[in-house]
């Protein structure tokens, strides 16, 4: 067997490092969309949490994560979504709210209570 790494990916948005190229580009596109629709109103904590959320969605972690609350019948199901589904859905969510602080992440039938709570309290607002 012959195995080699041809290239690896490392990206950065502000102080948030990325090792997954897809997570980097989705997060970057969603942040740019937020800037376009609401201005640059978020801080680095939001970038980190959004990046973690996108990585979670891309890599199909089990749904019983601390950030995702699904109905009981979905406890053992793994999310299976495509790149464009994630980016388009996140941008649609951003577009459906008048202000950044009102934004709520309810994606593919699940609520991200962790991020939604921080948004509501203004923790992600740029100071």
C-alpha positions in Angstrom: 0.0 0.0 0.0 1.2 3.5 -0.9 -0.2 6.4 1.1 0.8 10.0 1.0 -0.6 13.4 1.9 -0.4 15.6 -1.2 -1.5 18.8 0.6 -3.2 19.8 3.8 -5.5 22.7 4.4 -5.1 25.4 7.0 -7.1 28.6 6.9 -7.8 31.4 9.3 -10.6 33.9 9.8 -9.5 36.5 12.3 -8.0 34.3 15.1 -10.1 31.2 14.2 -8.1 28.5 12.5 -9.6 25.9 10.2 -8.2 22.6 9.1 -11.3 21.6 7.0 -11.4 23.4 3.7 -15.2 23.1 3.3 -15.9 24.4 6.9 -13.6 27.3 6.1 -15.4 28.3 2.9 -18.9 27.8 4.3 -18.1 29.8 7.4 -16.5 32.6 5.4 -19.5 32.8 3.0 -22.0 32.9 5.9 -19.9 35.6 7.7 -19.7 37.6 4.4 -23.5 37.3 4.0 -24.0 38.6 7.6 -21.7 41.5 6.8 -23.7 42.2 3.6 -27.1 42.1 5.4 -26.4 43.3 8.9 -22.8 44.7 8.9 -19.8 43.4 10.7 -21.7 43.1 14.0 -20.2 39.8 15.3 -17.1 39.1 17.4 -14.5 36.4 17.3 -16.5 34.1 19.7 -19.3 34.0 17.1 -16.8 33.1 14.4 -15.4 30.2 16.5 -18.9 28.9 17.4 -20.2 29.2 13.9 -17.1 27.3 12.6 -17.7 24.6 15.2 -21.4 24.4 14.1 -20.5 24.2 10.4 -17.8 21.5 11.2 -20.4 19.6 13.2 -22.9 19.7 10.3 -20.3 18.8 7.7 -18.8 15.9 9.5 -22.1 14.3 10.6 -21.4 14.0 14.2 -24.1 12.3 16.2 -27.1 14.5 16.9 -26.9 14.2 20.7 -24.2 16.8 20.9 -24.5 19.5 23.5 -25.3 22.1 20.9 -28.1 20.3 19.0 -31.4 19.4 20.5 -33.6 17.1 18.3 -36.8 15.3 19.1 -36.3 11.9 20.8 -37.0 9.9 17.7 -33.9 11.3 16.1 -31.5 10.6 18.9 -29.5 7.9 17.1 -29.7 9.5 13.6 -26.7 11.2 12.0 -27.1 14.3 10.0 -26.4 13.8 6.4 -26.3 17.1 4.5 -24.4 18.5 1.6 -22.1 21.5 1.5 -24.5 23.7 -0.5 -27.4 22.7 1.8 -25.5 24.0 4.8 -24.4 27.2 3.3 -27.7 28.0 1.6 -29.7 27.2 4.7 -27.5 29.2 7.0 -27.7 32.2 4.6 -31.5 31.8 4.4 -31.7 31.9 8.2 -29.6 35.0 8.4 -31.7 36.7 5.7 -34.9 35.9 7.5 -34.0 38.0 10.6 -34.1 41.8 10.8 -31.2 42.1 13.2 -28.1 40.0 14.1 -29.2 39.7 17.8 -32.6 38.3 16.7 -30.9 35.6 14.6 -31.7 32.0 15.7 -30.1 28.9 14.3 -32.8 26.3 13.8 -31.4 24.1 11.1 -32.6 20.9 9.5 -35.2 20.4 12.3 -32.8 21.1 15.2 -32.2 24.1 17.3 -28.7 25.2 18.3 -29.7 26.3 21.8 -26.1 27.0 22.7 -25.6 29.7 20.0 -29.2 30.9 20.2 -28.8 31.7 23.9 -25.6 33.6 23.2 -27.2 35.6 20.4 -30.2 36.5 22.5 -27.9 37.7 25.4 -25.8 39.8 23.0 -22.6 37.8 23.8 -21.7 37.6 20.1 -22.2 41.4 19.4 -19.1 43.2 18.3 -18.1 45.8 20.9 
